[in-house]
Every structure is written in C-alpha cells, then in structure tokens.
C-alpha cells in the first residue's frame, strides 16, 4: 500500500514575522523571527537599536501573543 503524495503547504518567503518574547533590563530584546511560516521560528537577542533596525530592514510583521 502506498501513501498518496501531498503538496507541502505554501510558503511565502517574502513574509517575515517577529514576536517579542522579552525586553531585558540591560537593553536587549529577545524575539522569535520567522520566514514564511510564523509557527516555525528561531529565537534571537539584539540590543534595542539593532532590533529596531533589523525589523525595518526585513520589513517584519509584528505578531502579538
């Protein structure tokens, strides 16, 4: 018995998402960043000014919890 092939879900790599996880007292922002699928992400940590620049450069969509 063979399992029928299914198409993978569509992924639009032009869509970029950020979910802020925490803002630390030392000025760093911990956030989840994802491409295409908001549920698949990597956690990153940047100083606030670099985080703001990162968001502008990548034209991210901010996700709420």
N, C-alpha and C positions, 0 to 999 in steps of 0.2 A: 504494500500500500504506500503510495506516495503522498506527501503533503503538498497541497497546492501552493504555488509561489504567490506571495502578496507583495504589492508595491510598498516600499518604505514610505513613511509619512513625509509629506513635503517639508522641505527645509529652506527657508529664505535667509541666506547668509548675510543679506543686507540689513536684516533686523538684529539689533543689538540691545541687550537688556542689562540693567543694573538694579540690584536690590541691596540697599544699605542695611548691613547687619548690625553695625555699632559705630558710634563716634567715640573715640577714646579721649581721655583727659590729656594725653600727650600730643593731640592734634592729628592723629591718624584716623583714617576712615577704613573700616573693614567692610568689604562688599562682595557680593556674588555677581559675576559677569558671565553672560551667555551670548552665544551667536545662534540665531535661527530658532532654537527651542529654549524658552525661558526656564523649563524644568531641568535642563542639563547645564550646569554652571561650574565655574571654578571660583574659589574664594581668593580675594586679593586684598592687599593692605597698602595704602598710599597716604602720604601727608595730604591734608585738605586741599591745598592749592594744586597739587598734582592730580588728585582725584577729580577736581573741577575741570582741569584741562583734559584729562582722559575722557570724561563724559562729553565735552564739546567736540573733541577730535573724532570720537567714534559715534557721535550723534545717537546716544543711547536713549532708550525709553526707560524711565524710572518706574519700577514696579513697587507697589505697596504690599505690606504683609497682609 
